Amino acid sequence: MLEQWKLICKVKDIPPGGARHVPRGLAWQELPGVAVFRTLDDRIHALLDSCPNTGEPLSEGVVVGEHVRCPRHEWHIELETGCAVAPEKGCTRRYNVKVEDGKVYLDLLELNAPASRAEAALAGTYGVAPMVRAYL
């Protein structure tokens, strides 16, 4: 296994049709984490845990088919792309996921990279240090 993959949890630790929140950044940075979703047919997707409309945590939403429904205003966000379903507009960042032997991995390089210009400015010279926990 390449060192760039970070073990997050087991597939069975994510409820079918639900999500698991993975924190990112340093405590003082208050960065949105990553939401790791499991569809009813056990496919795993990861998006920045921030709705493109209001920033609500998508991990609190419900997976409906290939979308997650935002808990606040019920926008549907495509799990594959992170983009809102028309007529709504906007996208949230998508993260690469690998599932191997029933375990879910996220790309550590992507977790370390700022998800937006605002995050890059906030991180400054300190960088974005992920607070990734393994849930085993």
TIBAGU-247886 format. One record per residue (C-alpha): x, y, z; residue number from 1; residue in three letters. Coordinates in nm, 2 decimals. Layout:
       xx       yy       zz   seq   type
        X        Y        Z   NUM    ALA
...
REM end
This chain:
       xx       yy       zz   seq   type
     0.00     0.00     0.00     1    MET
     0.13     0.35    -0.08     2    LEU
     0.20     0.57     0.21     3    GLU
    -0.02     0.85     0.07     4    GLN
    -0.34     0.66     0.17     5    TRP
    -0.47     0.72     0.52     6    LYS
    -0.69     0.45     0.69     7    LEU
    -1.01     0.62     0.79     8    ILE
    -1.25     0.34     0.90     9    CYS
    -1.40     0.01     0.80    10    LYS
    -1.69     0.02     0.55    11    VAL
    -1.92    -0.14     0.81    12    LYS
    -1.85     0.16     1.04    13    ASP
    -2.04     0.39     0.80    14    ILE
    -2.41     0.32     0.81    15    PRO
    -2.57     0.23     0.47    16    PRO
    -2.72     0.56     0.34    17    GLY
    -2.52     0.75     0.59    18    GLY
    -2.18     0.93     0.64    19    ALA
    -1.88     0.95     0.87    20    ARG
    -1.72     1.29     0.94    21    HIS
    -1.34     1.31     0.92    22    VAL
    -1.19     1.62     1.08    23    PRO
    -0.92     1.82     0.90    24    ARG
    -0.68     2.10     1.00    25    GLY
    -0.56     2.23     1.33    26    LEU
    -0.81     2.29     1.61    27    ALA
    -0.78     2.67     1.58    28    TRP
    -0.84     2.66     1.20    29    GLN
    -1.21     2.55     1.22    30    GLU
    -1.19     2.39     0.87    31    LEU
    -1.47     2.18     0.73    32    PRO
    -1.38     1.81     0.75    33    GLY
    -1.45     1.54     0.49    34    VAL
    -1.77     1.35     0.48    35    ALA
    -1.73     0.99     0.38    36    VAL
    -2.06     0.85     0.24    37    PHE
    -2.18     0.49     0.19    38    ARG
    -2.46     0.43    -0.06    39    THR
    -2.71     0.15     0.00    40    LEU
    -2.52    -0.07    -0.25    41    ASP
    -2.20    -0.01    -0.05    42    ASP
    -2.02     0.24    -0.28    43    ARG
    -1.80     0.49    -0.09    44    ILE
    -1.76     0.85    -0.18    45    HIS
    -1.59     1.15     0.00    46    ALA
    -1.68     1.52    -0.03    47    LEU
    -1.58     1.83     0.16    48    LEU
    -1.83     1.84     0.45    49    ASP
    -1.97     2.17     0.34    50    SER
    -2.28     2.23     0.13    51    CYS
    -2.20     2.47    -0.17    52    PRO
    -2.50     2.68    -0.08    53    ASN
    -2.47     2.76     0.30    54    THR
    -2.18     2.55     0.42    55    GLY
    -2.40     2.32     0.62    56    GLU
    -2.23     1.98     0.71    57    PRO
    -2.33     1.73     0.44    58    LEU
    -2.24     1.45     0.68    59    SER
    -2.56     1.53     0.86    60    GLU
    -2.76     1.47     0.54    61    GLY
    -2.92     1.16     0.40    62    VAL
    -2.79     0.96     0.11    63    VAL
    -3.06     0.93    -0.16    64    VAL
    -2.94     0.71    -0.44    65    GLY
    -2.63     0.88    -0.58    66    GLU
    -2.69     1.21    -0.40    67    HIS
    -2.67     1.34    -0.05    68    VAL
    -2.95     1.57     0.06    69    ARG
    -2.84     1.87     0.25    70    CYS
    -2.99     1.87     0.60    71    PRO
    -3.08     2.24     0.60    72    ARG
    -3.24     2.33     0.26    73    HIS
    -3.26     1.99     0.09    74    GLU
    -3.03     2.06    -0.20    75    TRP
    -2.92     1.73    -0.36    76    HIS
    -2.54     1.71    -0.41    77    ILE
    -2.40     1.44    -0.65    78    GLU
    -2.17     1.20    -0.46    79    LEU
    -1.96     1.13    -0.77    80    GLU
    -1.89     1.49    -0.86    81    THR
    -1.97     1.71    -0.55    82    GLY
    -2.19     1.93    -0.77    83    CYS
    -2.55     2.03    -0.69    84    ALA
    -2.83     1.88    -0.90    85    VAL
    -3.00     2.13    -1.14    86    ALA
    -3.16     2.38    -1.11    87    PRO
    -2.93     2.45    -0.81    88    GLU
    -2.57     2.55    -0.89    89    LYS
    -2.24     2.50    -0.70    90    GLY
    -1.99     2.23    -0.62    91    CYS
    -1.80     2.11    -0.31    92    THR
    -1.46     1.95    -0.33    93    ARG
    -1.45     1.57    -0.40    94    ARG
    -1.18     1.35    -0.25    95    TYR
    -1.03     1.03    -0.38    96    ASN
    -1.13     0.71    -0.19    97    VAL
    -0.99     0.37    -0.19    98    LYS
    -1.16     0.06    -0.04    99    VAL
    -0.94    -0.24     0.02   100    GLU
    -1.02    -0.55     0.23   101    ASP
    -1.33    -0.37     0.37   102    GLY
    -1.13    -0.07     0.48   103    LYS
    -1.18     0.29     0.36   104    VAL
    -0.87     0.50     0.28   105    TYR
    -0.85     0.87     0.18   106    LEU
    -0.56     1.03     0.00   107    ASP
    -0.34     1.19     0.26   108    LEU
    -0.20     1.45     0.01   109    LEU
    -0.56     1.57    -0.06   110    GLU
    -0.64     1.58     0.31   111    LEU
    -0.33     1.81     0.36   112    ASN
    -0.42     2.04     0.07   113    ALA
    -0.63     2.35     0.14   114    PRO
    -0.98     2.30     0.00   115    ALA
    -1.02     2.67    -0.09   116    SER
    -0.83     3.00    -0.12   117    ARG
    -0.97     3.10     0.22   118    ALA
    -0.82     2.78     0.38   119    GLU
    -0.49     2.85     0.21   120    ALA
    -0.49     3.20     0.36   121    ALA
    -0.59     3.07     0.70   122    LEU
    -0.32     2.80     0.70   123    ALA
    -0.05     3.06     0.60   124    GLY
     0.30     2.92     0.66   125    THR
     0.17     2.66     0.91   126    TYR
     0.00     2.45     0.64   127    GLY
    -0.31     2.24     0.69   128    VAL
    -0.24     1.96     0.93   129    ALA
    -0.51     1.70     0.91   130    PRO
    -0.67     1.57     1.23   131    MET
    -0.75     1.24     1.08   132    VAL
    -0.85     0.96     1.31   133    ARG
    -0.88     0.60     1.23   134    ALA
    -1.21     0.45     1.35   135    TYR
    -1.14     0.08     1.39   136    LEU
REM end
